[in-house]
């Protein structure tokens, strides 16, 4: 069995374009060090509060 967790990173809109509030690569590295496997990034750029959701999973420890 697997468990999942999600990390949301806000997208800031600027004149130059959109930018993530945090570096997504650093978040992935931190979660990987804690035993989580990166699954997918879900962009929610048309949402009222745009964000990027990162999905992680790991096997449930018995």
Secondary structure, DSSP 8 states (H G I E B T S, - for coil): -EEEEEEEEEEEEETTEEEESS-HHHHHHHHHHTT-EEEEEEEETTSTT-EEEEEEEEE---
